């Protein structure tokens, strides 16, 4: 630990030495800016990390002022061994963090249809350049705002050895598809034209990465569209049913257990209606929120696979074309829809932009994936039936038995998990 402290101090000394000339005034040692833009139903939430000199250097006095330049707000200057150094006034920043943040916010300009949006400062953070927390992902950016404003034990810190984090909210009457961003800061720092900018735009269901260089004084347009939201969630729906083994096995058994194509289509329609309803209700939160609920749903899904597999093996399978069987399949769809809603929560926030378009598109994608499975399985069954009735029966057993075995294992595994939650003394 002591060795790491010495190394950290040596690196700090190198930063100070590199940034200590009066001519440079402030040095841009860490010229990297990262911006995470999150779309919500009310506008944009922006998580930003930028070098502190970018917004403070332009507020200081001229380098040739006598005896020393006027310090920028929230800073103080000191001459050491004939060298002018610039320090952050940490006490002043702690006393007025939002006022400090407003200096950084003043140079951020987000516009929609040519109109500049007003910003609300939600949070601010200040970090030593050598100890700054990760900021490359949205989750890392969110965690960076946890804790104190300046969670370090340095009594003072050089301006050029710090980065500032901002959490800004830009409200808009409707969800934002396309916007422009530019920075109005132009502090005249050496190397500022080489500033590396990473803008990550979290449009519903997708993350677009923009890598740019310079101060971004010219507007940069970030363009999304309704079609982007629709196509993204249709694709996500297809992918998530095809990779969701429990859903695939149920549709497989549903198809293999059908007495005819017409009956199959009716049952698939009932399944569709069922999971459409609960997918939307589950996503919007109109379901129990207890810890037991997810394992209960997953256990029920496993049981539905066993039910569908057993139907395949029943000798009087044509009874599955009854109205009762359609109603049962619709009820099963209600259960599976809750499972899809859990997946959708990972892709789309309830308050995100294009909420209903995304919900409907995801469901359409699920249906496309479901139809692909049904079409493929039905084609195989037709081909086998043309060979012989015996071969078709063998295929039915080859489908049903492994599905029953695997779903029984899932039922036991998930049921035990549910029991641990509901009856902890018994489970222990």
N, C-alpha and C positions, 0 to 999 in steps of 0.2 A: 504493500500500500504506500509506504514511504517512497519507494522507488518511482511509483506511478506519479506521486505528487511532484517529485523533482522533475520528471520528464515533462509534466504538464506545465510547470513553471518555466522550464527552458523553452518550450514551444511558445508560451506567452511572451517571453522576452524576445524571441525572434519576430513575433508579430509586431511588437512595439517598436523594435529596431527598424523593421521594414516600413513602418508607417509614421516615422518620427520626423520627417522633413517638413519645414514650414511651407515649402513650395507645394507639397502635396496637400497640405492642410488636413484633410482626412484621407486615409488610405482605404481602398476597397479590396481588402485582403480576401474576403469570402464573397465573391460576386455570384451567388447562386440564389435564385428566387423560385419558390415552389408555391403553386396555387391550386387548391382543390375546390372545384365549383360543384355544389350539390343542388340539383333541381328539386324544388318542393312545390306544393300547390299554391304557395304564397310568394314565390319568387326564387331567389337564389341564396344559399348559405355558402360563404366563401371562407375557407381556411387558408391562410397565407403566411409564409415565412419569407422574410426579406432581410438583407443586410441592413443594420441600423444606419450606417453612414449614408445610404441612399436618400433617406428623408431628413436627416439632421444636417448634413454637410451644407446644403443650400441655405440654411437658416443662420449660419455663423457669419461673423464679420469677415472682412477681407484679410488676406494673409499678410498684407503689408501694414496693417493698422498698428499704431504705437500706443502703449508699449507692446501689447499683445492683442490679437483679434478678439472681438466680442464673442463670447461663447454662444453656441446654439442653445435653445431652450432645453432644460433638463441635462445640461452638461456644464463642465467647468474646464478651464485651460490651466496648464501649469508648465513653466519652463524648467527643464531639468538638464543641467550641463549644456545649456545653450540650445536645447532642443525643445520645441513646442509640442506638448502632448495634450490630447483631448480625452477627458474622462466623463463617464455617465454619472450624474448625480442620483445615486440609487435611492437616497432618502426622499428626494423630491418626486421621483417616479412612483415610489410606494405610496406617497401621500395623494398623488393625483394620477392614477394609472390610466383613466379614460382620457384625460387631457393629453397625456403622453401618446396614447394610441391614436388620438385625433390627428396628431402630426403625421403619422404614417398613413392614416385613412384618407387624408386630404388629397393625396396623390393617386388614389385608385378611382378609376372612372369606368363604371359599367353602364352601358347604354342599351336600350331596346327601342327600335324604330326611331333612332336619332335622339331619343329623350334620355338624359342622364338620370339614373336612378339614385334616390337618396339612400344613404347607408346608416345602419344602426350598428354601433359597436357593441358586440355581445361579450367579448372577452379579449384579453391581451396577455401575452407572456414575453419574458425577456430571458435569453439564455446566453451563457458563455459559449463562444464559438467552439471551444475544445470539449465542451460537455453537453452540447445540444442534443436533446432526445431525437430519435428517428422521426422523420416527417414525410417519408416517401409514399405511404399509403394513407387512405382516409382514416382507418382505425388508428394508425400512428399519430396522425394529425390531431385527432380527437383526444387521444391520451396526453398529447403534449400540453394541453390546457389544464390538466389536473394538477393540483397542488398549488404552491405559492407562485407569486408573480416572478420572483427571481430566487429560485431554490438553491442558492449556492452560498458559500461562506466567504467569498471574496469581499474585502472591505471596499474596494473600488475596481472598476473595470474600464479598460480602454474602449472607446466607441467602436473602433475598427475590429475589436475582438468580440463583438456581440451580434446576435441576430434577434429580430423581433417577430413575434407571432401575433397574428390578428385573426379574430373570428368576427366576420362582418355579415350582416343580413341585409339583403336588398329586396324590398317588398314590391310586388307587382300584382295587379288585379287578377291576372290570369297566369297560368303556367307559361314559362318562357321557353320557346323553341330556339330562337336565335338571338344572340347578343354580341356586343363588341366590348372589348376591354382595352384600355390603354393606361399607361402611367404618365402622369404629368411631371414627375421628378426629372430634373436634369442638373445634378449637382456639380458637374464638371470634374468628376474624379477620374484619375488616370485609370484606364482599363475598363471604364464603365460600358464601353461599346461591346465588350466581350462578356457581359453578364449573361449567364446561362439561365434560361427560364423554362420551367416545366409546368405546363397548365394541364390539369387533369379534369375533364368535364364528365360528371357522373349523370349522364342522361339516363332515364329509366331503362334498366336492364342492360346497360352498356357503359363502358368507360372509354372515352376517347382521349388520347394523349397527344399533346401538341408541344413540340420542342422548339424553342425560339431563342434568338440571341439578341442582346442589346437592351436598352432601357424600355423598349416598347412604347415609345412616345407616339408612334403612329397606331391607330386603332387596329386591333386584330379581331377578325370576326370569327365567332364560334357558331357554326350553323348546324342545327338539327331540324327534324321535320316530323310531321305526323307519321309519314311512311316509315321513318327510322324506328319510331316506337312500335308501330304495328309489326313490322317485319322482324324486329328483334324478339318480341315476345311470342310471335308465332313460332319462330325457330326454337326459343327456349321451351315452349310447350311440347314440341315434337321431341326434343332432346330428353326432357325430363320424364316422359313416359317410356321412351325406349331404354333409358338407363335405370329406370325404376323397376327392379326385378319383380317385386311383389305385384305391381300393377300389370306388368307384362304377363306374368303367370296367370293372373285372373282372366285377362282377356283371352289368353291362349285356351284356358279351360272353358271359358264361356263359348268360344267358337267351336271347340271340339265337342262340346256337349249339346250343340244345337241339332234339332231334328231336321231342320230345313233352312234355306236361306231367308225366307220371309220371316220365320220366327226369330232367327238370329238378328235380323235387322231391327225388329221390334224390341228385342231385349237390349241390343246395343243402344237404341234410342232411349230406352228407360234408364239405362246406366248413365248415358250422357246427361239427361235431364237431372238426375239425382246429383251427380258430382258437380254439375254447373252451379246448382243452388248452394251447396255447402262450400264449394271452393270460394265463392264470393263472400258468403256469410262468415266463413272461417277466417278469410283474409282480413275482413273488416273488423274482426274481433267479437262477433256476436256468438261466441262459444265460451265454455268454461275456461278460466285462466289458471286453474290449479295445476300443480306439478304432475298430477296423475293423468291429465287429459291426453297428452301426446302418446305415452305408452299404451293407454287404453285404446286409442284409435288404431295404433299400429298392431295391437293384439287382435282387434276386430278385423282388420284387413287380412291378417294371416288366416283367421277363421273363414273369411269369405272365399279364400282360395281352396280350402279344404271342401267347403260346400260345393263350389263349382266343379271340383275334381270328382267328387262323389257322384254328382249328376251324370258325369260321363259314363260311369260304371253301372248305373241303374239300367236294368233290362228294359223297362218301359220308358225309354228316354223321350218318347213323343209326348208324354205328359208334361214335359218342360215347356211346351208351347201354350200352356194354359194362361189365363189372365192372372192367376195367382203367381205364376213364375215371373211374369212381367213385373208385377208389383214388388216381388222379392228382389229382382235385379235392380229396380229403381231404388229400393232401400239400400242395397249394397252400394249403389252409386253415391248415395249420401255419405256413406262411410269413406269411400275412396276420395271424394272431393275434399274432405278435411285433410287427408294426407297430402293432396296437391297444394292446399293452401299453406301448409307448413313450408313447402319448397318455395312457393311464391314469395313468402315473407323475406327470404334471403335475397331476392332479386329486386323487390320493389317496396319502398316505404309506403305505408298507408296514406301519407300526405304527399306522395310524389306527384310529379307532373304527369298528365295523360293517364290518370288512374283508371278510368273506365275503359279507355281504348286498350290499355295494357292488360287489364283483367280479361276482357273479351278476347283479345288476341292470344293470350296465353291459353285460354280455354279452346280456342280454335286450333291452336297448335297441338294441344292434347288430343283433340278429336282426329286430327290428321295422322298423328302417330298411332292412335287406336285403329283407324281404318287401315293403315298400312299393315298392322299386325293381323287384323281380321282377314284382309285380302290374301296375305301370304299363307296363313294357316288354312284357310278355306280352299285355296288352290291346291295345296298339298293333299288335303283330305279328298278332294275330288279325284286327283290323280291316283291315290291309293285305292279309292273305291272302285275305280275302273279295273284295277288289277284283280281284286277279289274281296268279298265280304270278310273273309277270315283275316286278310291283311289289314283291313280297316279296324277290325276289333283289336288286333294286336297293337296298332298305333294308338288306339284309345287307351289301352292299358299302359302303354309306354309313356303316354303323356300324364295320365292320372296318378299313377303310383309315385313317381318321383316328386310330383307337385304336392301330393298329400304328405310325403315324408318331410320335404323341406318346410312346408307350411306348418306342420306339426312341431318341428324344431323351433321355428320362429314363434309359434304360439306359446310354447313352454318358456323360451328365453324372454319374450316380452311380457308374458304373464308373471314371471318371477320378478321382473323389474317393477311391474305395477304393484305386486304384492309388497315389495320392499318399501314402496312409497306409502301405500295405504295402511300397512300393518308393520311398522318398523320393529316393534318388540318381537313379533312373531318371526320376522325375517332374520333377526340376530340370534 
